[in-house]
Amino acid sequence: MKLLTLNVHAWLEDNQVEKINILARTIADKQYDVVALQEVNQLMTARPVTRDLKEDNYGLLLVEKINQISKEKYSLFWSNSHIGYDKYDEGIAFLTKLPVYEVDSFYCTEHQTVQSILSRKIIGITVAYQGQLIDCYSCHMNLPNCQEEDPIDNLRTIMERSSRSCLKILMGDFNTDAISAPKDYEAMKGVGLLDTYELAQEKDAGITVSKAIDGWSGHGAQKRIDYIFLSQEREVLTSQVIFNGENQAVVSDHFGLEVHVKY
């Protein structure tokens, strides 16, 4: 099972259209089974094209480009989390070529209004892969030092969302650095999560952010804050950072993480 997660920093990047094209070509070429995206933005003032999506929705434009060149078609699932930068509907999303049996968007936080940046919407999809159902969640969590939310409780909310005994895969920007905050990292895993990076037979350094970014303005060191977690142990063949300037061009302030799980 080929997985990719990326915080796309939508519409806040220079040369954004070129970067969308790079991402679309890579997804079409690599044929990931499931792609989790965060900061998938649309202008609040843009023209609606569906009940939820507007014409400039980053995910909508991306999936259209992918499906123009991909041998298999991808579906988009998007949900709005909160207002970003005073002008965007900031959302989370999945792209997948797998059959989807259920879509579940919900707040994992106590804050549950688009007016609060502490409100964190999660989108879950239940996909079928090799005859089995898998619950996947695209996540963009608060920082561990958040005073008004407990990110560990928020993670428990995600883990307890489904009572199914099937594999759960949590993918995304967890805003907790395994390098500089090992105790916080261990606390995340303590809710019942296995880090595919630790399980991988082949892996690189795992760095997904290499500079100071929004939310980490005083932290310019290299960070590992984007993860793909499993609720059950599986054989993980590879864990590789992508879109870091060495493995594909940079397309965001985060690098992507691609993982190949043997299922």
Contacts in CASP RR format, 6 or more apart in sequence:
PFRMAT RR
TARGET T0000
AUTHOR 0000-0000-0000
METHOD contacts of the structure
MODEL  1
MKLLTLNVHAWLEDNQVEKINILARTIADKQYDVVALQEVNQLMTARPVT
RDLKEDNYGLLLVEKINQISKEKYSLFWSNSHIGYDKYDEGIAFLTKLPV
YEVDSFYCTEHQTVQSILSRKIIGITVAYQGQLIDCYSCHMNLPNCQEED
PIDNLRTIMERSSRSCLKILMGDFNTDAISAPKDYEAMKGVGLLDTYELA
QEKDAGITVSKAIDGWSGHGAQKRIDYIFLSQEREVLTSQVIFNGENQAV
VSDHFGLEVHVKY
1 33 0 8 1.000
1 34 0 8 1.000
1 129 0 8 1.000
1 134 0 8 1.000
1 260 0 8 1.000
1 261 0 8 1.000
1 262 0 8 1.000
1 263 0 8 1.000
2 30 0 8 1.000
2 31 0 8 1.000
2 32 0 8 1.000
2 33 0 8 1.000
2 34 0 8 1.000
2 258 0 8 1.000
2 259 0 8 1.000
2 260 0 8 1.000
3 32 0 8 1.000
3 33 0 8 1.000
3 34 0 8 1.000
3 35 0 8 1.000
3 36 0 8 1.000
3 169 0 8 1.000
3 171 0 8 1.000
3 228 0 8 1.000
3 258 0 8 1.000
3 259 0 8 1.000
3 260 0 8 1.000
3 261 0 8 1.000
4 27 0 8 1.000
4 30 0 8 1.000
4 32 0 8 1.000
4 34 0 8 1.000
4 35 0 8 1.000
4 36 0 8 1.000
4 242 0 8 1.000
4 256 0 8 1.000
4 257 0 8 1.000
4 258 0 8 1.000
4 259 0 8 1.000
5 35 0 8 1.000
5 36 0 8 1.000
5 37 0 8 1.000
5 38 0 8 1.000
5 138 0 8 1.000
5 171 0 8 1.000
5 172 0 8 1.000
5 173 0 8 1.000
5 226 0 8 1.000
5 227 0 8 1.000
5 228 0 8 1.000
5 256 0 8 1.000
5 257 0 8 1.000
6 23 0 8 1.000
6 35 0 8 1.000
6 36 0 8 1.000
6 37 0 8 1.000
6 38 0 8 1.000
6 226 0 8 1.000
6 243 0 8 1.000
6 251 0 8 1.000
6 252 0 8 1.000
6 254 0 8 1.000
6 255 0 8 1.000
6 256 0 8 1.000
6 257 0 8 1.000
7 37 0 8 1.000
7 38 0 8 1.000
7 39 0 8 1.000
7 140 0 8 1.000
7 172 0 8 1.000
7 173 0 8 1.000
7 226 0 8 1.000
7 252 0 8 1.000
7 253 0 8 1.000
7 254 0 8 1.000
7 256 0 8 1.000
8 23 0 8 1.000
8 37 0 8 1.000
8 38 0 8 1.000
8 39 0 8 1.000
8 40 0 8 1.000
8 58 0 8 1.000
8 251 0 8 1.000
8 252 0 8 1.000
8 254 0 8 1.000
9 39 0 8 1.000
9 252 0 8 1.000
9 253 0 8 1.000
9 254 0 8 1.000
10 16 0 8 1.000
10 39 0 8 1.000
10 40 0 8 1.000
10 41 0 8 1.000
10 42 0 8 1.000
10 58 0 8 1.000
10 59 0 8 1.000
10 88 0 8 1.000
11 41 0 8 1.000
11 43 0 8 1.000
11 56 0 8 1.000
11 58 0 8 1.000
11 88 0 8 1.000
12 39 0 8 1.000
12 41 0 8 1.000
12 85 0 8 1.000
12 253 0 8 1.000
13 19 0 8 1.000
13 251 0 8 1.000
13 252 0 8 1.000
13 253 0 8 1.000
19 249 0 8 1.000
19 251 0 8 1.000
19 252 0 8 1.000
20 58 0 8 1.000
20 61 0 8 1.000
20 62 0 8 1.000
20 65 0 8 1.000
20 251 0 8 1.000
21 65 0 8 1.000
22 243 0 8 1.000
22 248 0 8 1.000
22 249 0 8 1.000
22 251 0 8 1.000
23 62 0 8 1.000
23 243 0 8 1.000
23 251 0 8 1.000
24 62 0 8 1.000
24 65 0 8 1.000
24 66 0 8 1.000
24 69 0 8 1.000
25 69 0 8 1.000
26 242 0 8 1.000
26 243 0 8 1.000
26 248 0 8 1.000
27 35 0 8 1.000
27 66 0 8 1.000
27 70 0 8 1.000
27 74 0 8 1.000
27 95 0 8 1.000
28 66 0 8 1.000
28 69 0 8 1.000
28 70 0 8 1.000
28 71 0 8 1.000
30 258 0 8 1.000
31 70 0 8 1.000
31 71 0 8 1.000
31 72 0 8 1.000
31 97 0 8 1.000
32 95 0 8 1.000
32 97 0 8 1.000
32 258 0 8 1.000
33 96 0 8 1.000
33 97 0 8 1.000
33 98 0 8 1.000
33 127 0 8 1.000
33 129 0 8 1.000
34 94 0 8 1.000
34 95 0 8 1.000
34 96 0 8 1.000
34 98 0 8 1.000
34 125 0 8 1.000
34 127 0 8 1.000
34 136 0 8 1.000
34 169 0 8 1.000
34 171 0 8 1.000
35 74 0 8 1.000
35 94 0 8 1.000
35 95 0 8 1.000
35 96 0 8 1.000
36 92 0 8 1.000
36 93 0 8 1.000
36 94 0 8 1.000
36 136 0 8 1.000
36 137 0 8 1.000
36 138 0 8 1.000
36 139 0 8 1.000
36 171 0 8 1.000
36 172 0 8 1.000
37 58 0 8 1.000
37 59 0 8 1.000
37 62 0 8 1.000
37 92 0 8 1.000
37 93 0 8 1.000
37 94 0 8 1.000
37 95 0 8 1.000
37 138 0 8 1.000
38 91 0 8 1.000
38 92 0 8 1.000
38 93 0 8 1.000
38 138 0 8 1.000
38 139 0 8 1.000
38 140 0 8 1.000
38 172 0 8 1.000
38 173 0 8 1.000
39 90 0 8 1.000
39 91 0 8 1.000
39 140 0 8 1.000
39 173 0 8 1.000
40 57 0 8 1.000
40 58 0 8 1.000
40 59 0 8 1.000
40 78 0 8 1.000
40 90 0 8 1.000
40 91 0 8 1.000
40 92 0 8 1.000
40 93 0 8 1.000
41 57 0 8 1.000
41 58 0 8 1.000
41 84 0 8 1.000
41 88 0 8 1.000
41 89 0 8 1.000
41 90 0 8 1.000
41 91 0 8 1.000
42 53 0 8 1.000
42 54 0 8 1.000
42 56 0 8 1.000
42 57 0 8 1.000
42 58 0 8 1.000
42 60 0 8 1.000
42 88 0 8 1.000
42 89 0 8 1.000
43 54 0 8 1.000
43 56 0 8 1.000
43 87 0 8 1.000
43 88 0 8 1.000
43 89 0 8 1.000
44 83 0 8 1.000
44 87 0 8 1.000
44 88 0 8 1.000
44 89 0 8 1.000
45 87 0 8 1.000
46 54 0 8 1.000
46 55 0 8 1.000
46 56 0 8 1.000
46 57 0 8 1.000
47 54 0 8 1.000
47 55 0 8 1.000
48 54 0 8 1.000
48 55 0 8 1.000
49 55 0 8 1.000
49 57 0 8 1.000
49 60 0 8 1.000
52 78 0 8 1.000
52 79 0 8 1.000
52 80 0 8 1.000
53 60 0 8 1.000
53 78 0 8 1.000
54 89 0 8 1.000
57 78 0 8 1.000
59 76 0 8 1.000
59 78 0 8 1.000
59 93 0 8 1.000
59 95 0 8 1.000
60 76 0 8 1.000
60 78 0 8 1.000
62 76 0 8 1.000
62 95 0 8 1.000
63 74 0 8 1.000
63 75 0 8 1.000
63 76 0 8 1.000
63 95 0 8 1.000
66 74 0 8 1.000
66 95 0 8 1.000
67 73 0 8 1.000
67 74 0 8 1.000
70 97 0 8 1.000
72 97 0 8 1.000
73 97 0 8 1.000
74 95 0 8 1.000
74 96 0 8 1.000
74 97 0 8 1.000
75 95 0 8 1.000
75 96 0 8 1.000
75 97 0 8 1.000
75 100 0 8 1.000
76 93 0 8 1.000
76 94 0 8 1.000
76 95 0 8 1.000
77 93 0 8 1.000
77 94 0 8 1.000
77 95 0 8 1.000
77 96 0 8 1.000
77 100 0 8 1.000
77 103 0 8 1.000
77 123 0 8 1.000
77 124 0 8 1.000
77 125 0 8 1.000
78 91 0 8 1.000
78 92 0 8 1.000
78 93 0 8 1.000
78 123 0 8 1.000
79 91 0 8 1.000
79 92 0 8 1.000
79 93 0 8 1.000
79 105 0 8 1.000
79 121 0 8 1.000
79 123 0 8 1.000
80 89 0 8 1.000
80 90 0 8 1.000
80 91 0 8 1.000
80 114 0 8 1.000
80 121 0 8 1.000
81 90 0 8 1.000
81 91 0 8 1.000
81 92 0 8 1.000
81 114 0 8 1.000
81 119 0 8 1.000
81 120 0 8 1.000
81 121 0 8 1.000
81 140 0 8 1.000
82 90 0 8 1.000
82 91 0 8 1.000
82 113 0 8 1.000
82 114 0 8 1.000
82 115 0 8 1.000
82 116 0 8 1.000
82 117 0 8 1.000
82 118 0 8 1.000
82 119 0 8 1.000
82 120 0 8 1.000
82 121 0 8 1.000
83 89 0 8 1.000
83 90 0 8 1.000
83 114 0 8 1.000
83 115 0 8 1.000
83 117 0 8 1.000
84 90 0 8 1.000
84 117 0 8 1.000
89 114 0 8 1.000
91 121 0 8 1.000
91 140 0 8 1.000
92 121 0 8 1.000
92 122 0 8 1.000
92 123 0 8 1.000
92 138 0 8 1.000
92 139 0 8 1.000
92 140 0 8 1.000
93 123 0 8 1.000
93 138 0 8 1.000
94 123 0 8 1.000
94 124 0 8 1.000
94 125 0 8 1.000
94 136 0 8 1.000
94 138 0 8 1.000
96 125 0 8 1.000
96 127 0 8 1.000
96 136 0 8 1.000
98 127 0 8 1.000
98 128 0 8 1.000
98 129 0 8 1.000
99 127 0 8 1.000
99 128 0 8 1.000
100 125 0 8 1.000
100 126 0 8 1.000
100 127 0 8 1.000
101 126 0 8 1.000
101 127 0 8 1.000
101 128 0 8 1.000
101 133 0 8 1.000
102 124 0 8 1.000
102 125 0 8 1.000
102 126 0 8 1.000
103 123 0 8 1.000
103 124 0 8 1.000
103 125 0 8 1.000
103 126 0 8 1.000
104 123 0 8 1.000
104 124 0 8 1.000
104 125 0 8 1.000
104 126 0 8 1.000
104 161 0 8 1.000
104 162 0 8 1.000
105 121 0 8 1.000
105 122 0 8 1.000
105 123 0 8 1.000
105 124 0 8 1.000
106 121 0 8 1.000
106 122 0 8 1.000
106 161 0 8 1.000
107 119 0 8 1.000
107 120 0 8 1.000
107 121 0 8 1.000
107 122 0 8 1.000
108 120 0 8 1.000
108 121 0 8 1.000
108 122 0 8 1.000
108 139 0 8 1.000
108 141 0 8 1.000
108 154 0 8 1.000
108 155 0 8 1.000
108 157 0 8 1.000
108 158 0 8 1.000
109 118 0 8 1.000
109 119 0 8 1.000
109 120 0 8 1.000
109 142 0 8 1.000
109 149 0 8 1.000
109 154 0 8 1.000
110 148 0 8 1.000
110 149 0 8 1.000
111 118 0 8 1.000
111 119 0 8 1.000
111 120 0 8 1.000
111 148 0 8 1.000
111 149 0 8 1.000
112 119 0 8 1.000
113 119 0 8 1.000
118 142 0 8 1.000
118 146 0 8 1.000
118 148 0 8 1.000
118 149 0 8 1.000
120 139 0 8 1.000
120 140 0 8 1.000
120 141 0 8 1.000
120 142 0 8 1.000
120 149 0 8 1.000
120 154 0 8 1.000
122 137 0 8 1.000
122 138 0 8 1.000
122 139 0 8 1.000
122 158 0 8 1.000
122 161 0 8 1.000
123 137 0 8 1.000
123 138 0 8 1.000
124 135 0 8 1.000
124 136 0 8 1.000
124 137 0 8 1.000
124 138 0 8 1.000
124 161 0 8 1.000
125 135 0 8 1.000
125 136 0 8 1.000
126 133 0 8 1.000
126 134 0 8 1.000
126 135 0 8 1.000
126 136 0 8 1.000
126 162 0 8 1.000
126 164 0 8 1.000
127 133 0 8 1.000
127 134 0 8 1.000
127 136 0 8 1.000
128 134 0 8 1.000
129 263 0 8 1.000
130 263 0 8 1.000
132 166 0 8 1.000
132 167 0 8 1.000
132 263 0 8 1.000
133 164 0 8 1.000
133 166 0 8 1.000
134 166 0 8 1.000
134 167 0 8 1.000
134 168 0 8 1.000
134 169 0 8 1.000
135 161 0 8 1.000
135 162 0 8 1.000
135 164 0 8 1.000
135 166 0 8 1.000
135 167 0 8 1.000
135 168 0 8 1.000
135 169 0 8 1.000
136 168 0 8 1.000
136 169 0 8 1.000
136 171 0 8 1.000
137 158 0 8 1.000
137 161 0 8 1.000
137 168 0 8 1.000
137 169 0 8 1.000
137 170 0 8 1.000
137 171 0 8 1.000
138 171 0 8 1.000
138 172 0 8 1.000
139 158 0 8 1.000
139 170 0 8 1.000
139 171 0 8 1.000
139 172 0 8 1.000
139 173 0 8 1.000
139 174 0 8 1.000
140 172 0 8 1.000
140 173 0 8 1.000
140 175 0 8 1.000
141 151 0 8 1.000
141 154 0 8 1.000
141 155 0 8 1.000
141 173 0 8 1.000
141 174 0 8 1.000
141 175 0 8 1.000
141 176 0 8 1.000
142 149 0 8 1.000
142 151 0 8 1.000
142 154 0 8 1.000
142 175 0 8 1.000
143 151 0 8 1.000
143 175 0 8 1.000
143 176 0 8 1.000
143 215 0 8 1.000
144 151 0 8 1.000
144 175 0 8 1.000
144 176 0 8 1.000
144 181 0 8 1.000
144 184 0 8 1.000
144 187 0 8 1.000
151 174 0 8 1.000
151 175 0 8 1.000
151 176 0 8 1.000
151 188 0 8 1.000
152 187 0 8 1.000
152 188 0 8 1.000
152 191 0 8 1.000
155 170 0 8 1.000
155 188 0 8 1.000
155 191 0 8 1.000
155 193 0 8 1.000
156 191 0 8 1.000
158 170 0 8 1.000
159 168 0 8 1.000
159 170 0 8 1.000
159 191 0 8 1.000
159 192 0 8 1.000
159 193 0 8 1.000
159 231 0 8 1.000
162 168 0 8 1.000
167 230 0 8 1.000
167 231 0 8 1.000
167 232 0 8 1.000
167 234 0 8 1.000
167 263 0 8 1.000
168 230 0 8 1.000
168 231 0 8 1.000
168 232 0 8 1.000
169 228 0 8 1.000
169 229 0 8 1.000
169 230 0 8 1.000
169 231 0 8 1.000
170 193 0 8 1.000
170 227 0 8 1.000
170 228 0 8 1.000
170 229 0 8 1.000
170 231 0 8 1.000
171 227 0 8 1.000
171 228 0 8 1.000
171 229 0 8 1.000
172 226 0 8 1.000
172 227 0 8 1.000
172 228 0 8 1.000
172 257 0 8 1.000
173 225 0 8 1.000
173 226 0 8 1.000
173 254 0 8 1.000
174 188 0 8 1.000
174 225 0 8 1.000
174 226 0 8 1.000
174 227 0 8 1.000
175 215 0 8 1.000
175 225 0 8 1.000
176 184 0 8 1.000
176 185 0 8 1.000
176 188 0 8 1.000
176 225 0 8 1.000
177 184 0 8 1.000
177 185 0 8 1.000
177 219 0 8 1.000
177 223 0 8 1.000
177 224 0 8 1.000
177 225 0 8 1.000
178 185 0 8 1.000
178 195 0 8 1.000
178 197 0 8 1.000
178 224 0 8 1.000
178 225 0 8 1.000
179 221 0 8 1.000
179 222 0 8 1.000
179 223 0 8 1.000
179 224 0 8 1.000
180 219 0 8 1.000
180 221 0 8 1.000
180 223 0 8 1.000
188 229 0 8 1.000
189 195 0 8 1.000
189 229 0 8 1.000
192 231 0 8 1.000
193 229 0 8 1.000
193 230 0 8 1.000
193 231 0 8 1.000
194 229 0 8 1.000
194 230 0 8 1.000
194 231 0 8 1.000
194 232 0 8 1.000
194 233 0 8 1.000
195 227 0 8 1.000
195 228 0 8 1.000
195 229 0 8 1.000
196 227 0 8 1.000
196 228 0 8 1.000
196 229 0 8 1.000
196 230 0 8 1.000
196 236 0 8 1.000
196 239 0 8 1.000
196 259 0 8 1.000
196 261 0 8 1.000
197 203 0 8 1.000
197 206 0 8 1.000
197 224 0 8 1.000
197 227 0 8 1.000
197 228 0 8 1.000
197 239 0 8 1.000
199 230 0 8 1.000
199 233 0 8 1.000
199 234 0 8 1.000
199 235 0 8 1.000
199 236 0 8 1.000
199 239 0 8 1.000
200 236 0 8 1.000
200 237 0 8 1.000
200 238 0 8 1.000
200 239 0 8 1.000
200 259 0 8 1.000
201 235 0 8 1.000
201 236 0 8 1.000
201 237 0 8 1.000
201 238 0 8 1.000
202 237 0 8 1.000
202 238 0 8 1.000
202 239 0 8 1.000
202 240 0 8 1.000
203 238 0 8 1.000
203 239 0 8 1.000
203 240 0 8 1.000
204 239 0 8 1.000
204 240 0 8 1.000
204 241 0 8 1.000
205 222 0 8 1.000
205 241 0 8 1.000
206 224 0 8 1.000
206 239 0 8 1.000
206 241 0 8 1.000
206 257 0 8 1.000
207 222 0 8 1.000
207 223 0 8 1.000
207 224 0 8 1.000
207 241 0 8 1.000
207 244 0 8 1.000
207 255 0 8 1.000
208 223 0 8 1.000
208 224 0 8 1.000
208 225 0 8 1.000
208 226 0 8 1.000
208 241 0 8 1.000
208 254 0 8 1.000
208 255 0 8 1.000
208 256 0 8 1.000
208 257 0 8 1.000
209 216 0 8 1.000
209 222 0 8 1.000
209 223 0 8 1.000
209 225 0 8 1.000
209 226 0 8 1.000
209 253 0 8 1.000
209 254 0 8 1.000
209 255 0 8 1.000
210 222 0 8 1.000
210 223 0 8 1.000
210 244 0 8 1.000
210 255 0 8 1.000
211 220 0 8 1.000
211 253 0 8 1.000
212 218 0 8 1.000
212 219 0 8 1.000
212 220 0 8 1.000
213 253 0 8 1.000
213 254 0 8 1.000
214 253 0 8 1.000
216 223 0 8 1.000
225 254 0 8 1.000
226 254 0 8 1.000
226 255 0 8 1.000
226 256 0 8 1.000
226 257 0 8 1.000
227 257 0 8 1.000
228 239 0 8 1.000
228 257 0 8 1.000
228 259 0 8 1.000
230 261 0 8 1.000
234 261 0 8 1.000
234 262 0 8 1.000
234 263 0 8 1.000
235 261 0 8 1.000
235 262 0 8 1.000
236 259 0 8 1.000
236 260 0 8 1.000
236 261 0 8 1.000
236 262 0 8 1.000
237 260 0 8 1.000
237 261 0 8 1.000
237 262 0 8 1.000
238 258 0 8 1.000
238 259 0 8 1.000
238 260 0 8 1.000
239 257 0 8 1.000
239 258 0 8 1.000
239 259 0 8 1.000
240 247 0 8 1.000
240 257 0 8 1.000
240 258 0 8 1.000
240 259 0 8 1.000
241 247 0 8 1.000
241 255 0 8 1.000
241 256 0 8 1.000
241 257 0 8 1.000
241 258 0 8 1.000
242 248 0 8 1.000
242 255 0 8 1.000
242 256 0 8 1.000
242 257 0 8 1.000
242 258 0 8 1.000
243 249 0 8 1.000
243 250 0 8 1.000
243 251 0 8 1.000
243 252 0 8 1.000
243 255 0 8 1.000
243 256 0 8 1.000
244 250 0 8 1.000
244 255 0 8 1.000
244 256 0 8 1.000
END
